[in-house]
Amino acid sequence: MMNAVFEQLAEALTYLGKKQIITLQLGNLSIQFDKAAMIMSWIVIGLLTILALFLRRALRQNIEDNPNRVQAAMDALIDLLQGQLTSSFSSEKLAIEMFPFISTLFLFVLFSNWLGIVPGLSSPTQNLNITMGLALMVFAVSQILAMRAKGMKAYWKGYLEPMPFMLPLNIIGELSKPMSHAFRLFGNVLAGTILITVVMAKFAPIIVPSGLHLIFGLFFGGIQAFVFAILAVAYINVAVES
Amino acid sequence: MLQEAQAVAVGISGADIALAAKYIAAGLCMGIGAIGPAIGEGMAAAHALDGMARQPEMQGALMRTMVLGQAITESTGIYSLLIAIVLLFVV
């Protein structure tokens, strides 16, 4: 049993970077996975977990009054993120409540975008399924929080405002948010990847691609991760507020 | 002359025309689709710079709002990019 799993994993690793669909058959239901996207997102999750465990160990060593350097740096980072979120959200309670979710989203997207720089690996965010999954997660959170904040009746009534005939427009407007949220990240990352691949294959195989990686991987990847997180904040805030 | 043209025309199949149309459409889609976001992002940057020059202490907040606004402005460009990609690789 275990051997088969390892064999499959080894087989999957040889196809790294290529588009490989594996199908899982569960009775009548067949689920398809893209190997590259799946393995890359596992790598990102593993990296983040290792980082978290490493940082936690660094924090544990001296919990008393004199923090070490890592702890001070983390304190500053958390303060910065929390300040950023508190100024973006309408209420401080919501900001503190949403802080773990938003920062996890930000870190996942950031590491995903930056993973494309490593030779042989690809960004999981250049797969539409993954960005759509993240966007739908934000959508679900915003709707649930809106229901909780406004109450069921007021929430459903919100779709009939300002006029009842605006209902289809309101529904389309609500559904277009996760769509544009997902397509924006996917399109940006995919555009960078295609550009770098074309330049590498056709024009300049060395030196130039590293500069392009610097711009499209590090800079745009960071900006897009930030934008993804800030838009998640904006969508949640709008849903809860209005 | 006419016979040559006819010979060339016979060599072109419907699939070739479809391929050519695909490439032209993808190019037009990207070229026209990039105009709007470019103007919009430029305006956002220009006005943010105006604001920063007037109030340098507001730089952080202005920068954040500008980047966010540009990212949203960019989405129409991203849509046209996706359509171009669909035209090139999927259709």
Chai-1 contact restraints between the chains, C-beta under 6 A:
chainA,res_idxA,chainB,res_idxB,connection_type,confidence,min_distance_angstrom,max_distance_angstrom,comment,restraint_id
A,S180,B,S75,contact,1.0,0.0,6.0,A-B,restraint_1
A,R184,B,S75,contact,1.0,0.0,6.0,A-B,restraint_2
A,R184,B,I78,contact,1.0,0.0,6.0,A-B,restraint_3
A,G187,B,I78,contact,1.0,0.0,6.0,A-B,restraint_4
A,G187,B,L81,contact,1.0,0.0,6.0,A-B,restraint_5
A,G187,B,L82,contact,1.0,0.0,6.0,A-B,restraint_6
A,A191,B,L81,contact,1.0,0.0,6.0,A-B,restraint_7
A,V227,B,A71,contact,1.0,0.0,6.0,A-B,restraint_8
A,I230,B,L68,contact,1.0,0.0,6.0,A-B,restraint_9
